[in-house]
Amino acid sequence: MADPACSPAFLFDLDGVVVDSNALHVASWREVARRHGFACSDPEHIGKCGLRTTAVIRDLLRWPVSAADAERIGFEKEEIYRGWIRADGLPAIPGVQAFLAEANQLGIPCAVGSSAPRENVDACLRALALESAFRATVSGADVARGKPAPDIFLKAAAALGVAPERCLVFEDAPAGIAAAHAAGMRAWALRTSHAPEELAEADVVVDDFAALSPRAVQAAWTPRPS
């Protein structure tokens, strides 16, 4: 078992960290744009930006819709996405299932902290049979502010009963790295969605979990200076 006095808790973003969902997100953005007659420029970036759906619609895509319509269209987009997951599943990020299994064996507290809707978090974890791997899950619906604000990770730490400075965040997006640092946490970035130069603010950058073990992470981790 891990010593809680010297070991970090692990907080995981969802998309690009636990689930390889970018292709489904890109396709569902294209589909909802087609249905409503809107342009969908750079869907590859939109699919992996780590922002809330409504923020994508109003701030990135700048579709000329009201806040209420952005909520409605965003829900429709996510329903398309979840329907495909329920029908066909989705892949895990390489190595994450084994990494989580070992972390649980070592007694390391693990939580999800994602900007995604609660329904997405639940659908993804259910599709990969990972519900029991996490002691807590925090979604974008559970906080007032999404990433890059620190709210999601602070709430996840509180749910685990762990001080923020004792947490290590696994992320794949610049907004998530900024959120982790704003929360006073270390951020390890995975090169699953963004180019290395976009992840330059991370404390450590790795390809994925395939060659990573919880013991190695524990050995390399130090708290972020206050």
Backbone torsions as a table, in degrees:
resi	resn	phi	psi	omega
1	MET	NA	146.0	178.6
2	ALA	-75.6	144.4	176.0
3	ASP	-79.8	114.3	-176.8
4	PRO	-65.5	-16.9	-179.5
5	ALA	-77.4	-19.4	-175.7
6	CYS	-128.7	2.5	-176.1
7	SER	-115.5	143.1	177.7
8	PRO	-79.7	155.3	163.0
9	ALA	-81.0	152.2	-178.8
10	PHE	-107.2	125.1	174.9
11	LEU	-112.9	131.5	-174.8
12	PHE	-118.2	126.0	160.9
13	ASP	-62.5	165.9	-177.4
14	LEU	-98.0	-68.6	-176.1
15	ASP	-68.4	124.9	179.7
16	GLY	83.5	-4.8	179.2
17	VAL	-121.2	-47.6	175.2
18	VAL	-101.4	-44.8	-177.6
19	VAL	-116.3	141.2	177.1
20	ASP	-90.1	80.6	-168.0
21	SER	-108.4	0.6	-171.6
22	ASN	-59.6	-42.3	-178.0
23	ALA	-61.9	-39.8	178.0
24	LEU	-68.3	-38.3	177.5
25	HIS	-64.5	-44.5	179.2
26	VAL	-59.0	-47.2	-178.5
27	ALA	-64.7	-38.3	-179.2
28	SER	-72.9	-32.6	173.6
29	TRP	-65.2	-43.0	179.0
30	ARG	-62.5	-39.6	-177.8
31	GLU	-68.0	-44.6	-178.8
32	VAL	-70.5	-32.6	175.0
33	ALA	-64.2	-42.3	178.6
34	ARG	-61.5	-43.6	-178.0
35	ARG	-61.7	-33.1	-175.3
36	HIS	-105.1	1.9	175.6
37	GLY	73.4	29.0	179.9
38	PHE	-105.8	157.3	173.8
39	ALA	-77.4	150.3	178.1
40	CYS	-133.8	79.7	-177.5
41	SER	-77.8	142.5	176.9
42	ASP	51.1	54.6	-178.4
43	PRO	-63.1	-24.5	177.9
44	GLU	-61.5	-43.5	178.1
45	HIS	-68.7	-42.8	-177.9
46	ILE	-60.5	-38.0	-177.2
47	GLY	-67.2	-18.8	-174.9
48	LYS	-127.8	18.6	-173.9
49	CYS	-78.4	-19.8	177.2
50	GLY	82.6	12.7	-179.2
51	LEU	-99.3	162.7	175.5
52	ARG	-64.4	154.5	-176.9
53	THR	-59.9	-44.2	-179.0
54	THR	-65.6	-34.1	177.5
55	ALA	-67.1	-36.5	175.9
56	VAL	-61.6	-45.9	-176.4
57	ILE	-64.7	-45.6	-172.1
58	ARG	-91.1	-33.1	-173.4
59	ASP	-100.3	-34.4	-179.9
60	LEU	-96.0	-55.2	-179.9
61	LEU	-75.8	-28.4	-179.5
62	ARG	55.5	41.6	174.1
63	TRP	-66.6	137.8	-175.3
64	PRO	-78.5	72.0	-177.4
65	VAL	-130.3	157.4	176.2
66	SER	-73.3	168.6	177.2
67	ALA	-60.1	-40.0	-179.9
68	ALA	-65.5	-41.7	178.9
69	ASP	-68.5	-34.5	176.6
70	ALA	-62.5	-40.3	176.7
71	GLU	-62.3	-44.5	-177.1
72	ARG	-66.3	-46.3	-179.6
73	ILE	-67.4	-38.4	177.6
74	GLY	-61.9	-41.2	177.9
75	PHE	-64.0	-39.5	178.6
76	GLU	-62.5	-43.5	178.2
77	LYS	-58.8	-46.4	-177.7
78	GLU	-69.2	-30.5	175.5
79	GLU	-66.1	-38.6	174.9
80	ILE	-59.7	-49.4	-179.7
81	TYR	-58.4	-48.3	-178.8
82	ARG	-66.9	-34.4	177.4
83	GLY	-61.5	-40.7	177.8
84	TRP	-66.6	-37.5	178.1
85	ILE	-64.8	-44.8	179.8
86	ARG	-61.9	-34.8	-177.8
87	ALA	-78.5	-42.1	-169.2
88	ASP	-126.4	-2.7	-176.8
89	GLY	73.5	-169.7	175.5
90	LEU	-158.7	155.8	-176.7
91	PRO	-79.6	155.6	172.9
92	ALA	-89.2	156.0	171.2
93	ILE	-65.4	136.7	-176.3
94	PRO	-51.9	126.7	174.5
95	GLY	86.8	-10.2	-171.9
96	VAL	-69.5	-34.7	-178.3
97	GLN	-66.5	-43.2	177.1
98	ALA	-67.0	-38.3	178.7
99	PHE	-61.4	-45.7	179.3
100	LEU	-65.9	-39.5	179.2
101	ALA	-61.6	-43.3	179.4
102	GLU	-68.6	-40.2	178.3
103	ALA	-59.0	-41.7	178.2
104	ASN	-66.4	-39.0	177.4
105	GLN	-62.1	-34.3	179.4
106	LEU	-81.8	-6.2	-179.2
107	GLY	78.3	20.6	179.0
108	ILE	-80.3	122.5	178.6
109	PRO	-65.8	133.3	-179.5
110	CYS	-127.3	141.5	177.2
111	ALA	-143.8	155.7	172.1
112	VAL	-97.6	136.3	172.8
113	GLY	-132.1	99.6	-170.5
114	SER	-129.0	144.0	173.4
115	SER	-74.7	-9.6	-177.0
116	ALA	-67.0	157.2	173.8
117	PRO	-60.0	152.3	178.6
118	ARG	-53.3	-41.0	-178.1
119	GLU	-63.1	-34.6	177.6
120	ASN	-67.9	-44.9	179.8
121	VAL	-57.5	-49.3	-178.1
122	ASP	-63.7	-42.3	-178.8
123	ALA	-64.1	-41.6	-178.7
124	CYS	-67.4	-46.4	-179.0
125	LEU	-66.4	-35.8	178.2
126	ARG	-66.4	-40.4	-178.2
127	ALA	-62.9	-30.1	-179.0
128	LEU	-103.2	5.8	-179.1
129	ALA	55.3	44.6	-178.4
130	LEU	-112.3	11.8	-177.3
131	GLU	-56.8	-40.2	-175.9
132	SER	-80.9	-5.2	-179.4
133	ALA	-76.1	-17.2	-175.0
134	PHE	-119.7	133.6	178.0
135	ARG	-77.5	-21.0	179.3
136	ALA	-152.1	150.6	172.8
137	THR	-133.5	131.8	178.2
138	VAL	-120.9	130.2	-178.6
139	SER	-112.6	173.6	177.1
140	GLY	-61.7	-25.4	179.9
141	ALA	-75.4	-11.5	-174.1
142	ASP	-92.6	-3.3	-177.2
143	VAL	-135.2	160.5	180.0
144	ALA	-77.1	-34.7	-175.6
145	ARG	-122.1	135.4	175.9
146	GLY	-86.0	177.8	175.4
147	LYS	-62.0	142.0	17.8
148	PRO	-87.3	6.7	171.5
149	ALA	-64.5	153.2	-173.8
150	PRO	-83.6	-0.6	-167.9
151	ASP	-54.3	-44.1	-175.6
152	ILE	-62.2	-45.4	-177.9
153	PHE	-73.6	-34.0	176.5
154	LEU	-64.7	-39.5	178.5
155	LYS	-68.2	-37.0	177.6
156	ALA	-65.0	-42.3	177.5
157	ALA	-62.1	-43.3	179.1
158	ALA	-62.7	-38.4	179.5
159	ALA	-64.5	-30.4	177.4
160	LEU	-84.6	-13.3	-175.7
161	GLY	73.8	30.7	-176.8
162	VAL	-119.3	137.2	178.0
163	ALA	-65.0	145.3	-177.9
164	PRO	-54.0	-39.7	-177.8
165	GLU	-68.9	-9.0	176.8
166	ARG	-99.1	15.0	-177.1
167	CYS	-111.9	145.4	172.9
168	LEU	-122.0	127.1	-176.0
169	VAL	-102.4	133.2	171.1
170	PHE	-100.8	122.1	-174.5
171	GLU	-135.8	167.0	175.2
172	ASP	-131.1	-1.8	-173.4
173	ALA	-128.9	146.9	178.9
174	PRO	-56.1	-38.0	180.0
175	ALA	-63.3	-36.6	178.8
176	GLY	-71.7	-37.8	176.2
177	ILE	-61.9	-44.2	178.1
178	ALA	-62.3	-39.4	178.8
179	ALA	-63.8	-42.7	179.3
180	ALA	-62.3	-46.1	-179.7
181	HIS	-66.7	-36.7	177.4
182	ALA	-64.5	-26.4	177.7
183	ALA	-84.4	-3.3	-178.9
184	GLY	83.0	24.3	-175.8
185	MET	-113.2	155.9	169.2
186	ARG	-72.5	151.7	177.7
187	ALA	-131.1	119.4	172.0
188	TRP	-102.7	128.0	-174.9
189	ALA	-103.9	141.9	174.4
190	LEU	-102.3	137.0	179.4
191	ARG	-85.2	48.3	-178.3
192	THR	-94.5	-19.1	-173.8
193	SER	-131.2	-30.3	-172.8
194	HIS	-125.2	157.1	177.1
195	ALA	-68.7	151.7	-178.3
196	PRO	-52.7	-38.6	-178.6
197	GLU	-65.5	-25.2	177.2
198	GLU	-76.7	-14.3	-177.7
199	LEU	-106.6	17.7	-172.2
200	ALA	-62.0	-24.1	-178.3
201	GLU	-80.3	-9.5	179.8
202	ALA	-68.9	154.6	178.2
203	ASP	-74.0	-36.1	177.9
204	VAL	-142.7	144.5	176.9
205	VAL	-123.9	130.1	179.3
206	VAL	-131.7	165.1	179.4
207	ASP	-70.0	-54.4	179.5
208	ASP	-166.7	-158.0	-178.1
209	PHE	-93.9	-0.8	-171.6
210	ALA	-60.1	-37.9	-178.4
211	ALA	-110.6	22.8	-175.1
212	LEU	-118.9	140.4	176.4
213	SER	-124.9	149.8	176.3
214	PRO	-56.7	-37.1	179.1
215	ARG	-62.8	-40.6	179.2
216	ALA	-66.0	-38.3	177.8
217	VAL	-65.4	-45.4	177.0
218	GLN	-55.7	-42.9	-177.0
219	ALA	-67.0	-31.1	-175.0
220	ALA	-92.1	-13.3	-172.4
221	TRP	-80.5	138.7	167.2
222	THR	-135.9	149.5	-179.9
223	PRO	-61.2	150.9	176.8
224	ARG	-74.2	132.0	179.7
225	PRO	-58.2	140.8	179.9
226	SER	-81.7	NA	NA
